[in-house]
Amino acid sequence: MVDFQKKISTLPTTPGIYIYKDSTGNVIYVGKAVNLRRRVKQYFEKKESLSPKTKQLVDMIAHISITKTVTEFDALLLEATLIQKYQPKYNMIAKDDKSPIYIQIPIYEPMPRVTLARKPLDNNNKKIFFAGPFQSTRVAKSILRSIRRCIPFCTQKIRNGKSCFYTHLGLCDPCPSAIEKYENQTDKKQERQRYRKNIFRIINILKGNILPIIKELTIEMETLSKTEQFEKAALIRDRIEHMKRLLQTHFDPELYMHDMVAIGETIEREAEDLHDILLTAYPTLPEIHKIECIDISNTAGSLPVGSLVVMIDGVIDRSQYRRFAINDSIGPNDTAMIREVVTRRLKHQEWPFPDLLLIDGGKGQVHAAQCALQQAGVSIPVVGLAKRYESLVVPIDNKPTLIHMQNDRPAIRLLIRIRDESHRFAVTYHKLKRAKGFLA
């Protein structure tokens, strides 16, 4: 067996795909990881604890290659695409020899259900979309859960009668069962079209095409607001917010497979767009390579914590994450917590300063960060990302000012990626503190 320890030590700690090849160059396994270095390292440590199949796999590995992705969700979609392309031996015999799982949508049906299948349906010249294969039902279901919060769809068999249970949860709208009992044929036709529109939106998400859908939903929301249908507008607004979470997965898996240069170009466009936006507040702003994002998590002021995550050239770098336990005496005061975290971060000059400091919050939080920077005598551009319509808060003439960005701006993807990761990291630490407090 080849000694891969030196190779593993150089792997990044970012999400991505790892590919194992045998001595003849054949792909024998494709896997995804949240942390590539840690995941690949596990194969070559404590070999005695590996299953017989995995031991056999490790003995055959002659070459390791990796593809970095922006998020784990990206890696999931890319893993499925690569498995379908290469049909690697050890992916095929994994999971107790069960066949892999697919997401399947029979487009030829008037109101297609979104289902999981071990084997794709035989086409028989009928239009059927399927995504996959995925290595487990858990993975496929996780993807569908994320999508269903954005675009409702039905998983139940169509039957004449009342709407299904998921309609009441907002996860099936319109419900095919309810549509079938419509007596007015015009209404039935319109609702069928609305359902099919959702289905094609789901297909686009699985292909990585999210921005056009956000545009459509935004227009719908604005139209409903103008006609004072505020409840429906609020529902679409919430779906747009969930959709923006999926903006982290804006890359088409095919892009990773065929054009590695395009990935770098996409990330570069995001950084350039952000730079152009910030020139309004910072006319002499240099190129942005390193961004740090700070977020706060607490429960009504108790057990407050802060997180600091780092992005280098558009890619999250987990090795530079930091977390802060905040003084409980501050109370439920997010701005004071932001100021404390920024102040404590600046004391660590051994941590290289970023080109941009991003704060998860609005004008008050940005002002608090500015005060901490001024008190420390440190000059770092600081901006905030407000959750309401993803507005950017920038200091213009030392006054925090809102900049409303269009949903299709590349900069939004970059900002949401690091903001959401900072939020996840903060919430994880806060839950850990709560668990320790409960056990104490």
Buried (B, 14 or more C-beta within 10 A) or exposed (E): EEEBEEBBEEBBBBBBBBBBBBEEEBBBBBBBBBBBBEBBBEBBEEEEEBEEEBBBBBEBBBBBEBBBBBBBBBBBBBBBBBBBEBEBBBBBEBEEEEEBBBBBBBEEBBBBBBBBBEEBBEEEEEEBBBBBBBBEBEBBBBBBEBBBBBBBBBBBEBEEEEBBEBBEEEBBBBBBBBBBEBEEEEEBEBBBEEBBEBBBBBBBBBBBEBBEBBBBBBEBBEEBBEEEBEEBBEBBBBBBBBBBBBBBBBBBBEBBBEEEEBBEEBBEBBBBBBBEBBEEBBEEBEEBEBBBBBBBBBEEBEBBBBBBBBBBBBBBBBEBBBBBEBEEEBEEBBBBBBBBBBBBBBEEEEBEBBBBBBBBBBBBBBBBBBBBBEEBEBEBBBBBBBEEBBBBBBBEEEEBBBBEBEBEBBBBBBBBBBBBBBBBBBBEBBBEBBEEEEEE
